[in-house]
Amino acid sequence: MKPESVSSERSVLLTLQRATHATLQLIAAELVDLDLTASEINALANLADGQGRTVSQLGAAIGIRPTTLTSVLDRLERRGHITRGTRANDRRSVLIKLTESGRAAAALIKQTLADLESRALDGLPAEAIAGFYAVLDALIKEGA
């Protein structure tokens, strides 16, 4: 059922898609010097906390298929941003960790994303932001 306040002439999903495209262009422009793809930026941003992740954990966090993630990780490893190793308690799992250059790139990405988000949301009431998160959570749940 469509909420009364949603216009039949404007699609939430199409608007979200346009916003995503515009956001990705902004991020790419801000981080052009890193020479990374959107998927590589996403992976590094999700590793920015310094915690290693297994391939499956990272894939779930960034929402891409394992085969696509493998290509992303191959490129990041060739550039020296990540290492792949085994976990001490489970040698079958591949653990992804940031290198020194990966930590520097991830820190820049994290700060850039925080700055862009701050500029975009500045002046919006907390209720509007909470509503936006509610919509995103509903869409994520629908796709899960």
N, C-alpha and C positions, 0 to 999 in steps of 0.2 A: 504494500500500500504506500502510495506517495504522500508525504506530508503536505498539508495545505500550503505551507509557506514556500514550497519548492515550485518554481515556475516551470511550466511544461515546455517553455521555450529555451530553457537553460539546463544542460545536463551536468550533474555533479561530476560524473566520471570524465566527460570531455574537458571540463574545466580543470579537473585534477591533472589530466594528461597534459594540457597546455601549461599548467603551472610547473609540472615536473620537467617538461622540455625547457621552459624558460629558466628554471633553477639549474638544470644541468649545464645550460649555456653560460650562466653566470659563474658557476663553479669552475668550468673549464677556462673561462677568461681570467678568473682570479688566480688560477693555479697553472696557467699556461707554461710557466718556466719549469714545472716538474715533468712535463712531457709524458703525462699518464692518461690512460683512458678512464672513462667514467667508472668502469668496473674495477680498475686498479685503485682508483681513488676510494671507492666504496670499501674495498678489502682493507686498505691501509687505515681508513677511518675506523673500521671495526676492530682493528688490532691496536689502535692508538693507546689503549689503556695498559699496554705492556704485557698483558696476559697472553700466553700462547694458546692457540686453538687447534683442535683437530680439524681436518678438512671438512668433516661432516658438520661440526659446530660452526665453522666459519661460513659454510654454504647455507646453513639454516639462518644465520644472522643476516646475511646479505641477500638471501632469496634468489640465488642462481643455481642452476643445475651443476652437479659434480663435474661433468665434462667441460662445461664452460669455465668453472672455477679452476680446473686443472690448467687450462690455457692461461688464465690470469696469473696463477701462481708461478707458472713457468716463466712468464715475462718478468714478474717481480723478482724472482730468484736470479734470473740472468742480469738484471739491473743491480743486484746486490742489496735489495731492500728486505728480503726475507731469507730465512733458512728453513729447511724441512728436515726434521729428525724424528726419531722414535721416542715414544713415552717410556719411561723406566718400567712402569708396571704393565705396559701393553705394547709390545714391539710391533704389533700389526697396525696400530694407529699411527698416522703421520701427524706430527705436531708442527704447526706453523709458528715461527717466532720472527719478530722484527730484528734486523741488524741495526747497527748504529745509524747508517744512512736511512734505513726504513723508519727508525724512531724519529729522526729529524723531519722526514717527509710527512709522517703521520701527525706529528705535532703541528706542522704548518697547516695541514689539511683540517685538523680539528679546530684550530684557531680561526681559519678562514670560514669554516661552516658556522661556527659560533657567531662570528661577526656578521655574516650574511643573514643568519636567522634573527639576530638582534635588530638589524636594520629593517628587515621585513616585518617583524612583529611589533616594532616600537609603536606605542600608542594604542595598541589593541587592548580591549578589556580582557581580564583574565577569563571571564566567562566565554568570550569568543574563542580564545585559544583552547579552552577545555572542550568546547563544542567541536572544534576542528579535530582534536584528538579522538573524540567519541566517534566521529565520522570515519577517521582513518582506522580505528580499532574495529568498527563494524565491517569495513571493506576487507580488512585482513582476515577477520573471522569468516567472512563469506568465501574467501579464497583458500582457506585452510582445509 
